[in-house]
Amino acid sequence: MASTGEERAERRGWRQNPDAVKRDILTVAVEEFAAHGLSGARIHSIAARTRTSKRMIYYYFGDKQGLYVRALEKAYAKVREGESALDLGQLAPRAALARLVAFTFDHHRSHPEFIRMVMIENIHHAENLAGSDVLRRLNLSAIEKLEDICRRGEAEGVFRPGLDPVALHWQISAASFFNVSNRPTFSAIFGDRMFSDDAQATLRDQVVEAILATVATHD
């Protein structure tokens, strides 16, 4: 059967700017997987919201699981790109750590789809994450930034010696993650006053202070 004009225009778009088409697909895929999970997400729903077709999605990403892994990589990459833009190496250690903690809290609050993607991957026992070299490299950069901050802080005498950057990353992530992941249940039990802009700003400042207190030297 002859191709329609619409199909021909779609193919021209694929050829002329395939990277833009893939970015468009991944942006929608993150939202779809975050909302419905790996099993509940539908390729036809993603195709309907993008300038492409199910056939082209399969061409670019192989299958639904392949698309899911790439969407997970995109979600993590957004966090790591935001961290890189902070220029932490140009700041004094305490200021660098404070900026990183505040960024993490704010980023997670502003991107609940990232938190939902991580929660979904935990349901799958991190099987997809563990198989991705991209995700291992991306998340190694987060630890390297903390290693540098800890090393500089210890050298200047403002951080206690022997800090574990992985443990520190865990502590920063824990408070920032819970704030989003448990909001529905927390609000249902205690009300939603903790999630107003003012209350969130206060919580963010308290998380920053708590992390700084954890790493500080003690007289």
FENFEN-V771703 format. One record per helix or strand of 3 or more residues. SS is the DSSP state (helix for helix, strand for strand). FROM is the first residue (numbers start at 1). TO is the last residue. If there is no record, write none. Layout:
# FENFEN-V771703
{{SS FROM TO} {SS FROM TO}}
This chain:
# FENFEN-V771703
{{helix 5 16} {helix 18 40} {helix 43 48} {helix 54 61} {helix 64 84} {helix 88 90} {helix 93 110} {helix 112 123} {helix 127 130} {helix 133 155} {helix 165 181} {helix 183 190} {helix 193 195} {helix 197 215}}
